[in-house]
Each structure stands twice: as structure tokens, then as C-alpha cells.
């Protein structure tokens, strides 16, 4: 396994993005169990991108402006919806005193959708991973699966650490209504900013 691949993957995974923001929100709002579920869901959201890359569908997304923009703007719309839900006092990211207030299924579904609707992940599997597969590799698909598995494991571990840290801060947040209100605004602003960045991004 290339050290360059591990370092670059860690930078990509650890950089603040939709998955990180969502996992932090889940940890603060619903506790440690929800944060781990959110990390797992965001990791599962990578699987469709990997499958699309292996089937050649990502190449279409990479070359077709229409296909890319359809996925991109669906992702933007979903991020804006998440921002609206974050702002609402009783929205899906509300911070409750009872960590189990939100169903595990809802946490997982939102986490998967956030990553599925991120076209940058598909481009990642087309433009980044192939650089670490030798031209004479006898089993390029198996090599791609190996690299992708490492990337997904890294995603889960890093996101879970983020989420568990946020969950550990819950007690300091739920007892302060003004802090809770500002946290909702901060998460809403983060989702809007990520949506704007995605909307103006190029392939």
C-alpha cells in the first residue's frame, strides 16, 4: 500500500465536508450511537460511487455535463433542505436531551443520501484512484477494491472520531439554550456553504 495514497486519502477524508458536518451534527444532536451510525452511513454512501466507477458509469458522469449537473444540483437541493431542517427548532438535527430521539434508520438514510448525491466522490474514483493502479496490474478491479476498502475504512474511523468528540460535548450544549440555537445556525450555515461550493464547482 502506497504511503502517498494513505496520506492523500487521510487529507481528503479529514477535510471538512458534508459527511464531516453531518456526523458532527448527529453526535451533538443525538449522542455517540447516532454519531457512529452517521459515520457508517456516510461510508456506505461511498459504495454506489465505487460500483459506478467499476461499471464505467462514472466515466459518463465525468464526460457528460448534463449527467454531472443533474447529480450536482440534486446534491445542492438536498444540502439546502438539510440547512432548513437544521434551522428548525424541531427539525431533524434538533438537539434533544434524549439521545435516542431520532430513529437509527433516519440517521442512516440521511447519511447515505448526503454522500450518494456528491458527484465529487465519483470524480475521485475516476481521477484519483487510478493513479495508484499500475499500468501492468494483472487484476486492476481487485486492486481498485483494495484501495477503495482502505479509503472507506479510513472514512469510517475518522468520521466516527469526529462524531464521538461531538457527542462528548453534548452535555455542555444541551444545558445552554443560546448555545443550542447558535449551533443550529452554524450547521445550517455550513450546509448552505457546502451547497454553494458544490453548485459553483466544476468537473
C-alpha positions in Angstrom: 0.0 0.0 0.0 1.5 3.3 -1.1 2.3 5.8 1.7 1.3 8.6 -0.7 -2.1 7.1 -1.1 -2.7 6.8 2.6 -1.6 10.4 3.3 -3.7 11.9 0.4 -6.7 9.8 1.4 -6.4 10.9 5.0 -6.3 14.6 3.9 -9.4 14.1 1.7 -11.3 12.2 4.4 -10.4 14.5 7.3 -11.1 17.8 5.4 -14.4 19.3 6.5 -17.1 18.4 4.1 -20.8 17.2 4.0 -20.0 13.9 5.7 -18.0 15.5 8.5 -20.6 18.2 9.1 -23.4 15.6 9.2 -21.5 13.3 11.6 -20.7 16.2 13.9 -24.4 17.3 13.9 -25.5 13.7 14.6 -23.1 13.4 17.5 -24.2 16.7 19.1 -27.9 16.2 18.5 -28.3 12.6 19.3 -25.3 11.2 21.1 -22.5 8.7 20.4 -24.6 5.9 18.9 -26.0 8.3 16.3 -22.6 9.6 15.5 -21.2 6.1 14.8 -24.3 5.4 12.7 -23.8 8.6 10.8 -20.1 7.7 10.1 -21.2 4.2 9.0 -23.9 5.7 6.7 -21.5 8.2 5.1 -19.2 5.3 4.5 -22.0 3.2 2.9 -22.7 6.2 0.7 -19.3 5.7 -1.0 -20.3 2.2 -2.2 -22.5 3.4 -5.1 -19.7 5.6 -6.4 -17.3 2.7 -6.3 -19.8 0.4 -8.1 -20.4 3.1 -10.7 -16.7 3.5 -11.2 -16.2 -0.2 -11.7 -19.1 -0.4 -14.1 -17.9 2.6 -16.1 -20.9 4.8 -15.2 -18.6 7.3 -13.5 -16.8 7.9 -16.9 -20.2 9.1 -18.2 -20.6 11.4 -15.2 -17.1 12.7 -15.8 -17.7 13.4 -19.5 -21.4 14.4 -19.6 -22.2 17.9 -18.4 -25.9 17.0 -18.2 -25.4 13.9 -16.1 -22.9 15.7 -13.8 -25.2 18.7 -13.3 -28.2 16.5 -12.6 -26.4 14.8 -9.7 -24.7 18.0 -8.6 -27.9 20.1 -8.3 -29.8 17.2 -6.6 -27.0 17.3 -4.1 -27.3 21.1 -3.7 -31.0 20.8 -3.2 -30.6 18.1 -0.5 -27.9 20.2 1.3 -30.2 23.2 1.3 -33.0 21.0 2.7 -30.6 19.9 5.5 -29.8 23.5 6.2 -33.5 24.3 6.6 -34.0 21.3 8.8 -31.0 22.4 10.9 -32.5 25.8 11.5 -35.9 24.5 12.6 -36.1 24.1 16.4 -37.9 20.7 15.9 -36.1 19.8 12.7 -34.2 16.5 12.0 -31.0 17.9 13.5 -32.6 19.2 16.7 -30.5 18.7 19.9 -32.5 16.6 22.3 -31.9 15.7 25.9 -32.7 12.1 25.0 -30.0 10.8 22.5 -32.4 8.2 21.0 -35.0 10.8 19.9 -34.2 10.2 16.3 -34.6 6.7 14.7 -31.4 5.0 13.6 -32.9 4.4 10.1 -33.4 8.1 9.6 -29.8 8.8 10.6 -28.5 6.2 8.2 -30.7 7.2 5.3 -29.7 10.9 5.5 -26.0 10.0 5.8 -26.2 7.7 2.8 -28.0 10.3 0.7 -25.5 13.0 1.6 -22.7 11.0 0.0 -24.6 9.4 -2.8 -25.6 12.9 -4.1 -22.0 14.1 -4.0 -20.6 13.9 -7.6 -17.1 14.8 -6.4 -16.8 11.3 -4.9 -17.5 9.8 -8.4 -14.8 12.0 -9.9 -12.5 11.0 -7.0 -12.7 7.3 -8.1 -12.0 8.3 -11.7 -9.3 10.8 -11.3 -7.5 9.8 -8.1 -7.6 6.0 -7.5 -6.4 5.0 -11.0 -3.1 6.9 -10.3 -2.3 4.2 -7.8 -3.1 1.2 -10.1 0.0 0.2 -12.1 -0.5 0.0 -15.9 0.5 -3.6 -15.9 -1.6 -4.6 -12.9 -2.9 -8.1 -13.6 -6.2 -7.5 -11.6 -7.0 -3.8 -11.7 -10.5 -4.3 -10.4 -9.3 -6.2 -7.4 -6.6 -3.5 -6.8 -9.3 -0.8 -7.0 -11.4 -2.7 -4.5 -8.4 -3.0 -2.2 -7.7 0.8 -2.3 -11.4 1.7 -2.0 -11.7 -0.6 1.0 -8.8 1.2 2.7 -10.4 4.6 1.8 -13.8 3.5 3.2 -12.2 2.2 6.4 -10.4 5.5 6.9 -13.6 7.4 6.2 -15.5 5.4 8.9 -12.7 5.7 11.5 -12.1 9.5 11.0 -15.8 10.3 10.9 -16.5 8.3 14.0 -13.8 10.1 15.8 -15.3 13.4 14.8 -18.8 12.3 15.8 -17.7 10.8 19.2 -15.9 14.0 20.0 -19.1 16.0 19.2 -21.2 13.5 21.3 -18.8 14.0 24.3 -19.6 17.8 24.1 -23.4 17.2 24.2 -23.7 17.8 28.0 -22.0 21.2 27.5 -24.5 22.1 24.8 -28.0 20.9 25.8 -27.9 22.8 29.1 -27.4 26.1 27.2 -30.4 27.1 25.0 -28.5 30.0 23.4 -25.6 27.7 22.5 -28.1 25.2 21.0 -29.6 28.0 18.9 -26.2 29.1 17.6 -25.3 25.5 16.9 -28.3 25.1 14.7 -27.4 28.3 12.8 -23.8 27.2 12.5 -24.8 23.8 11.0 -27.3 25.5 8.7 -24.7 27.9 7.5 -22.2 25.1 7.0 -24.7 23.1 4.8 -25.5 26.3 2.8 -21.8 26.9 2.3 -21.2 23.4 1.2 -24.2 23.6 -1.2 -22.9 26.8 -2.7 -19.4 25.3 -3.1 -20.9 22.3 -4.9 -23.2 24.5 -7.0 -20.3 26.5 -8.3 -17.8 23.6 -8.7 -16.6 22.4 -12.0 -16.0 18.8 -13.0 
